[in-house]
Amino acid sequence: MRQRDLAAEQVADLLRTARRSLGLNFAFLSRMDGTTQHLEVVDTPLPSFVLDGLERAQDTSFCQAIRDGRLPAVMPNVKDFPEAMKLPAARMPRIRSFISVPVVLSDGSVYGTFCAGGFTADAKLSDRDEALMSVLAHAAAVIIEPDVHKRRRNAELEERYRPLIEAGGPAVLLQPIIDLATGRRVGAEALSRFPQHWNEPPDESFADAGLIGERDRLEIQALRSAAAHLDRVSGYVAMNVSPATLMTGECQDALSAMPLSRVVLELSEHDPVEDYDALHAVLAPLRARGMRLAIDDVGSGYSSLRHIVVTRPDVIKLDRGIVTGLQGDSVLPVVVRSLVDLAAAVGAVVVAEGVETAGDATTLAALGVHLGQGWHFDRAVIPSELRETYGVMAPV
């Protein structure tokens, strides 16, 4: 018998209640997918009677005939119903008493059936027993519904992501990173772009990929696409990766193949680090070859300070939440200045994300922020559209 998870064990308890209450030989929960009946959970005291995992053509089952109205939901003696005797279950395993009710989910869709049966006729089996089975079937529906939604969601995600992965992953554009004092472009951040009709930001798309176990592969594809731009642009290219993906051998191999002196690897503040010692062991040889480390989204939460203290990054990237609208605000400059001081203490360069106005760019420069990126300079573009210099107002 297959190992059951908690939900399957709970459904098995309901089936056992049905079987014992009705005095029958077996009970099962089946899933009906339109062509096949899958017996997902089976309860029986008969060790030689194996139904768990059994599949049969849906249109040859008692359950489908009952759903179609060709058979009643309660059959005390299967032999009394010629239509039933034509079906395989009447011959093997020679079912002679049977009761079946639908398992209906909260959206009204029918998942499958909740059934019980015996190998001898049972005159006591009556329509009153259908009510008990319906109550137990409803309880089973409540138990299985979360997993049903998860499976449906995962199937939809698989259908969405498979073509993208097979095509090489998301498109990768470059957003310029500008020296706020001179307007010279010193680098660019590689930003992933997913199909527009998905209508969700890249971080959500990566998170959704994680639900089906494809986040690592998708991030590594994006890294490789970013690396391909290095031959087309000057300066460095900043690339994003989650700590979990970084810990995979495939990611480390991909990074090791790059000209690391031109790579800045960005770790998001939002992603937890489970083991800093392991992270350091992975980063050390890469940084020894010239790769610089950036902590992204600094200022958007609490874990960034620990990231900074433990990893000693080369670059600190200020979150747009403390950058946009900086000019004229009374509090944000204090926050930015404190982070600039922190960066100076660990020897890091400060990059401000989300620079949208010349006034914010000027204020950032006056506060000691070295570099900036945002729509004030340009959106993310293809490599050929990057310029070497951009207009920046001089600090006041």
matplotlib code that plots the C-alpha trace (Angstrom):
import matplotlib.pyplot as plt

x = [0.0, 1.2, 2.3, -0.5, -0.2, -2.3, -5.2, -5.4, -5.3, -8.2, -10.2, -9.4, -10.9, -14.1, -14.2, -13.6, -16.6, -18.8, -17.7, -18.2, -21.5, -22.9, -21.2, -19.6, -16.3, -14.6, -15.0, -13.1, -12.7, -12.3, -11.3, -13.0, -11.0, -13.4, -11.8, -10.4, -11.6, -8.7, -9.2, -7.2, -7.9, -9.3, -10.3, -10.7, -9.8, -9.0, -5.2, -5.5, -8.1, -5.9, -7.7, -5.4, -4.2, -6.4, -7.4, -10.2, -12.0, -14.5, -17.3, -17.1, -17.5, -20.5, -19.9, -20.2, -23.3, -24.8, -23.9, -25.5, -28.7, -28.4, -28.1, -29.4, -27.0, -27.9, -27.8, -28.5, -28.1, -26.2, -27.6, -31.0, -29.7, -28.9, -27.1, -24.7, -24.1, -22.7, -19.9, -16.5, -16.9, -19.7, -17.4, -14.0, -14.0, -17.6, -19.2, -22.7, -23.8, -22.8, -23.5, -22.0, -22.4, -20.7, -17.9, -18.7, -16.2, -17.1, -17.3, -19.9, -17.6, -17.7, -14.3, -15.3, -17.2, -17.4, -18.3, -18.7, -19.5, -19.5, -19.0, -22.4, -25.9, -27.1, -30.8, -30.3, -28.7, -31.2, -31.7, -31.4, -27.7, -27.2, -27.7, -24.8, -22.6, -23.4, -22.4, -19.1, -18.5, -18.9, -16.4, -14.0, -14.4, -13.4, -10.3, -9.1, -10.1, -6.8, -4.8, -7.1, -6.6, -2.9, -2.8, -5.0, -2.7, 0.4, -1.0, -1.8, 1.7, 3.3, 1.4, 2.5, 6.2, 7.1, 7.2, 9.1, 11.7, 12.1, 12.6, 15.5, 13.8, 12.7, 13.9, 16.6, 17.0, 19.5, 18.8, 21.7, 23.5, 24.8, 27.6, 25.5, 28.5, 29.4, 26.5, 28.7, 27.2, 29.4, 27.2, 23.7, 21.4, 20.0, 16.2, 14.1, 10.9, 8.1, 5.3, 3.3, -0.1, 0.9, 0.4, 2.6, 6.0, 9.1, 9.5, 6.0, 6.8, 9.9, 8.0, 5.3, 8.0, 9.1, 5.7, 6.4, 10.1, 11.4, 12.7, 16.3, 16.3, 14.5, 16.9, 20.0, 18.5, 18.2, 21.8, 23.1, 21.1, 22.5, 26.0, 25.5, 25.1, 28.6, 30.1, 27.7, 28.1, 30.8, 31.0, 29.7, 26.4, 24.5, 22.7, 20.0, 19.9, 18.2, 20.4, 18.7, 19.5, 23.1, 23.6, 23.0, 25.9, 24.5, 24.3, 27.9, 29.0, 27.2, 28.8, 32.3, 32.2, 31.7, 34.3, 33.7, 35.5, 32.6, 29.8, 28.0, 25.8, 22.8, 21.2, 17.7, 17.0, 13.7, 15.1, 16.2, 19.6, 19.4, 23.2, 25.6, 28.6, 27.5, 26.8, 30.3, 31.9, 30.1, 30.8, 34.5, 36.1, 33.9, 34.7, 38.4, 38.2, 36.8, 33.1, 31.5, 28.5, 25.6, 22.8, 19.6, 16.4, 18.2, 15.8, 12.7, 12.9, 15.0, 17.1, 19.3, 21.3, 22.3, 23.0, 25.3, 27.1, 27.7, 28.6, 30.4, 29.1, 30.9, 27.6, 24.6, 21.4, 18.9, 15.3, 13.1, 10.8, 13.3, 14.5, 11.5, 10.2, 13.4, 13.6, 11.5, 10.9, 12.0, 12.7, 13.9, 17.2, 18.0, 17.5, 19.5, 22.4, 22.5, 22.8, 25.5, 27.4, 26.9, 28.2, 31.3, 31.9, 32.0, 33.7, 30.7, 29.5, 25.9, 23.5, 20.0, 17.2, 14.0, 15.5, 12.6, 13.4, 16.3, 15.6, 15.9, 19.2, 20.6, 19.6, 21.0, 24.4, 24.4, 23.8, 26.9, 25.1, 27.5, 25.4, 21.8, 19.3, 15.7, 13.4, 14.9, 17.8, 16.2, 14.0, 15.4, 16.4, 18.2, 22.0, 22.3, 20.1, 22.4, 24.3, 27.7, 26.5, 23.2, 22.1, 22.5, 22.0, 25.1, 24.8, 23.9]
y = [0.0, 3.5, 5.7, 8.2, 11.8, 13.3, 14.2, 10.7, 9.2, 11.5, 10.4, 6.8, 7.3, 8.5, 5.6, 3.2, 4.8, 4.3, 0.7, -0.3, 1.5, -0.2, -3.6, -3.7, -5.1, -2.0, 1.7, 4.1, 7.7, 8.0, 10.9, 11.1, 13.0, 12.6, 9.5, 7.6, 6.7, 6.8, 5.0, 7.4, 6.1, 2.7, 1.2, -2.6, -5.2, -7.7, -7.8, -9.6, -7.1, -4.4, -1.3, 1.6, 3.3, 1.2, 2.9, 2.0, 3.5, 5.9, 4.9, 1.2, 2.0, 1.6, 5.2, 6.7, 4.7, 6.0, 9.6, 9.1, 7.9, 4.4, 2.8, 3.9, 5.3, 2.3, -1.3, -3.9, -6.6, -5.8, -8.8, -7.1, -4.6, -5.9, -2.7, -3.2, -6.9, -5.8, -3.8, -5.3, -4.7, -7.2, -9.9, -8.9, -8.4, -9.7, -6.8, -7.7, -4.7, -1.1, 2.5, 5.7, 9.4, 12.3, 14.3, 17.9, 20.8, 24.2, 25.6, 23.1, 20.9, 17.1, 15.8, 12.1, 9.6, 8.3, 4.7, 1.4, -2.1, -5.8, -9.2, -10.4, -8.9, -6.9, -6.4, -4.0, -1.5, 1.3, 4.8, 6.0, 5.0, 7.4, 10.3, 9.0, 8.6, 12.1, 13.6, 11.7, 12.6, 16.3, 15.9, 14.2, 17.1, 19.6, 17.6, 17.2, 20.6, 22.4, 19.7, 19.8, 23.5, 23.1, 20.4, 22.5, 25.6, 23.6, 22.1, 25.6, 26.8, 23.9, 24.8, 28.4, 27.9, 24.8, 26.8, 29.6, 27.3, 25.3, 28.7, 29.6, 31.5, 35.1, 38.0, 40.0, 43.7, 46.2, 49.3, 51.7, 52.4, 56.0, 57.8, 60.6, 63.0, 62.7, 61.1, 58.4, 54.9, 52.5, 49.4, 48.1, 45.8, 42.8, 42.7, 39.7, 40.3, 37.7, 37.7, 40.9, 39.1, 37.3, 40.8, 40.2, 41.6, 39.4, 38.6, 37.1, 35.1, 33.7, 32.9, 31.1, 29.0, 28.0, 26.4, 23.9, 23.4, 25.5, 28.7, 27.5, 26.6, 29.9, 32.0, 30.2, 30.8, 34.5, 34.6, 33.0, 35.5, 38.3, 37.0, 36.9, 40.8, 41.2, 41.1, 43.7, 46.5, 48.2, 48.3, 45.7, 43.8, 43.3, 40.0, 38.9, 35.5, 34.1, 32.6, 29.2, 29.2, 30.4, 27.3, 24.9, 23.5, 24.5, 28.1, 28.0, 26.5, 29.1, 31.9, 30.4, 30.4, 34.2, 37.0, 37.7, 41.0, 42.5, 40.8, 42.1, 39.5, 40.9, 39.0, 40.2, 41.4, 39.7, 36.2, 34.4, 33.0, 29.7, 29.1, 32.1, 29.8, 27.8, 31.0, 32.4, 29.1, 29.5, 33.2, 33.2, 31.6, 33.7, 37.0, 36.0, 35.9, 39.5, 39.1, 41.8, 41.1, 43.5, 43.3, 44.4, 46.2, 47.6, 49.6, 47.6, 45.3, 44.1, 41.2, 43.5, 44.6, 41.1, 40.4, 43.4, 42.7, 39.0, 39.2, 42.5, 43.3, 45.4, 47.2, 48.3, 48.9, 51.3, 50.2, 52.4, 52.9, 55.2, 56.8, 57.8, 61.2, 61.8, 65.5, 67.5, 64.7, 65.3, 61.6, 59.8, 61.8, 60.7, 57.1, 57.3, 59.1, 56.4, 53.7, 55.7, 55.8, 52.1, 51.4, 53.5, 51.5, 48.2, 49.7, 49.4, 51.5, 52.8, 52.4, 54.0, 52.3, 54.0, 57.4, 59.1, 62.8, 65.1, 66.5, 63.0, 62.4, 65.7, 65.0, 61.5, 62.8, 65.4, 62.7, 60.8, 58.1, 57.1, 55.6, 55.6, 53.9, 54.5, 56.0, 59.4, 58.0, 55.2, 52.2, 48.7, 48.4, 46.1, 46.4, 48.5, 51.2, 51.9, 55.2, 56.0, 59.2, 60.5, 63.9, 64.4, 67.7, 68.7, 68.4, 71.6]
z = [0.0, -0.8, 2.0, 2.9, 3.8, 6.6, 4.4, 3.0, 6.5, 7.5, 4.5, 5.3, 8.7, 7.1, 4.8, 7.7, 9.5, 6.4, 5.9, 9.5, 9.9, 6.8, 7.5, 4.0, 2.9, 1.4, 0.9, -1.3, -2.5, -6.2, -8.5, -11.8, -14.4, -17.3, -18.8, -15.9, -12.4, -9.9, -6.5, -4.4, -0.9, 0.0, 3.3, 3.7, 6.3, 3.5, 3.0, -0.3, -1.7, -3.2, -4.7, -3.6, -6.7, -9.0, -12.2, -14.6, -17.6, -16.1, -18.4, -17.3, -13.6, -11.3, -10.2, -13.7, -14.4, -11.1, -12.1, -15.5, -13.9, -15.4, -11.9, -8.5, -5.8, -3.5, -4.8, -2.1, -4.7, -7.8, -9.5, -9.5, -12.0, -15.5, -16.4, -13.4, -14.3, -17.7, -16.0, -15.1, -11.3, -11.3, -12.5, -10.9, -8.0, -8.1, -6.2, -5.1, -2.9, -3.6, -2.6, -4.2, -3.7, -5.4, -3.7, -4.4, -3.9, -2.6, -6.2, -7.1, -9.2, -8.7, -7.7, -7.7, -5.6, -2.0, -2.2, -0.2, -1.3, -0.4, -2.0, -0.9, -1.3, 1.7, 2.0, 4.9, 2.6, 1.9, 0.7, 4.3, 4.2, 1.3, 3.7, 5.9, 2.9, 1.8, 5.1, 5.1, 1.5, 2.4, 5.2, 2.7, 0.3, 3.0, 3.7, 0.1, -1.3, -0.3, -2.1, -5.1, -5.4, -5.1, -7.8, -10.1, -9.5, -10.1, -13.3, -14.5, -13.6, -15.3, -18.5, -18.2, -17.4, -19.5, -22.8, -21.2, -19.7, -22.9, -24.8, -22.4, -19.7, -19.3, -21.4, -19.7, -20.2, -18.7, -16.6, -16.5, -13.2, -13.1, -11.2, -9.6, -9.6, -13.2, -15.1, -16.4, -16.7, -14.7, -15.0, -15.5, -13.7, -15.5, -15.0, -16.0, -18.0, -18.3, -20.8, -20.5, -20.4, -17.2, -15.6, -12.5, -11.4, -11.9, -8.2, -8.2, -11.4, -9.8, -6.6, -8.7, -10.4, -6.9, -6.3, -9.0, -8.2, -11.1, -9.4, -9.4, -13.1, -14.1, -12.0, -13.5, -17.0, -16.2, -15.0, -18.2, -20.3, -18.2, -18.7, -22.5, -22.3, -20.9, -24.4, -25.6, -23.0, -21.0, -17.2, -14.9, -15.0, -11.7, -11.6, -9.1, -7.5, -4.4, -1.6, -2.1, -5.8, -5.2, -3.0, -6.0, -7.9, -11.2, -10.2, -8.9, -12.2, -14.2, -12.2, -12.3, -16.1, -16.2, -16.2, -12.5, -12.3, -14.3, -12.2, -9.2, -7.6, -5.9, -3.0, -2.0, 1.5, 1.3, 0.9, 4.1, 4.5, 6.4, 6.8, 6.6, 6.9, 3.9, 2.0, 2.8, 1.6, -1.7, -2.1, -1.0, -4.1, -6.4, -4.7, -4.7, -8.5, -8.5, -8.2, -6.1, -3.7, -3.4, -0.8, -2.5, -1.2, 1.9, 4.0, 3.2, 6.2, 9.1, 7.8, 5.6, 8.5, 9.4, 5.7, 5.7, 8.9, 8.1, 4.4, 4.3, 0.8, -1.8, -2.7, -0.7, -2.8, -1.2, -1.7, -3.8, -0.8, 0.9, -2.4, -4.3, -3.0, -1.0, -1.9, 0.5, 2.9, 6.5, 7.5, 4.5, 4.2, 7.8, 6.9, 3.8, 5.6, 8.2, 5.6, 3.8, 7.0, 7.5, 4.0, 4.7, 7.8, 5.8, 2.7, 0.4, -2.5, -2.2, -5.1, -4.9, -6.8, -7.9, -8.8, -10.6, -10.5, -10.9, -7.4, -5.8, -7.8, -6.5, -2.9, -3.0, -4.3, -1.5, 1.1, -0.2, -2.3, -5.1, -7.8, -8.9, -11.2, -12.1, -14.6, -14.2, -16.2, -18.3, -18.0, -18.6, -22.3, -24.7, -24.6, -27.8, -26.3, -23.3, -23.4, -21.9, -20.1, -18.7, -17.5, -13.8, -11.9, -9.9, -6.0, -4.3]

ax = plt.figure().add_subplot(projection="3d")
ax.plot(x, y, z, "-o")
ax.set_aspect("equal")
plt.show()
